[in-house]
Amino acid sequence: MKRLTDYHTHTPLCHHAEGWPIEYARVAVERGLAELGCADHSPMPPALEPFDDWRMLGADLPRYFDAVAEARDAFPQLPIRLGLEVDFVTGLPGNERWIEQLAGMADWDFLIGSVHYIAPGWDVDNPKHISRFEDRPVAEVWQLYFSAYEECIRSGLFDFVAHPDLPKKFGHRPEGDLRRFYEPIIAALAETGTAFEINTAGLRKPAGECYPALDFLRLARTAGVGVLINSDAHAPGEVGMGFEVGLALAKEAGFTEVLRFEKRQAKRITL
């Protein structure tokens, strides 16, 4: 744990998490993590607020910055990185321009690219929409997601991307070799120099495994793509949760390094 970081944590400002950065920092110190990152769900363009019920509003950003500063003051021995999990929504007018504006609003250490919406009003990991998986073939749902995910990566707006195979959250996986979905994503990551995370939250969901699957990890390792291990914690007790599994998967796939970020610059750390 002492060589690992957890850069994907949330706060009550997103309306579906508990615990402030100071509480996450306390757990990170107790569990021996090298660094902590805060990455709450980012606001959407002001004209579209409220966009949904699981993200910060633009007016919340000052409180978010204050909360991170409070944690840094309380735990000076722990580097606490400032980030956002930023939704990339295909077909949303002005979305990329808004993300560029967000990038200039603070001295970020990292921005995480994230895809949740695969169609208007359908955030694919939202339990209230789970019945929609009965309306379309699972392979079609996956294709919608991975097409949007590739566009997210190729935008060049992000330092790394989140939960690469999120549509499996509720256990829905297409038949056959899933590398047909992974390969275009790996190519986009490699060509843009974008990293990705092993997200251990999948262990706490019906999927019962990390995002992404081992085959994705092996392809990424072969392509030389950078990786981080994150918990996607929505409560302080989830900081670093499942990291022993995530680390074992990374090593099984052949990874010998993980990335850290500061001021949007990556640094490689040997495992």
Disulfide bonds with the S-S distance in Angstrom:
none
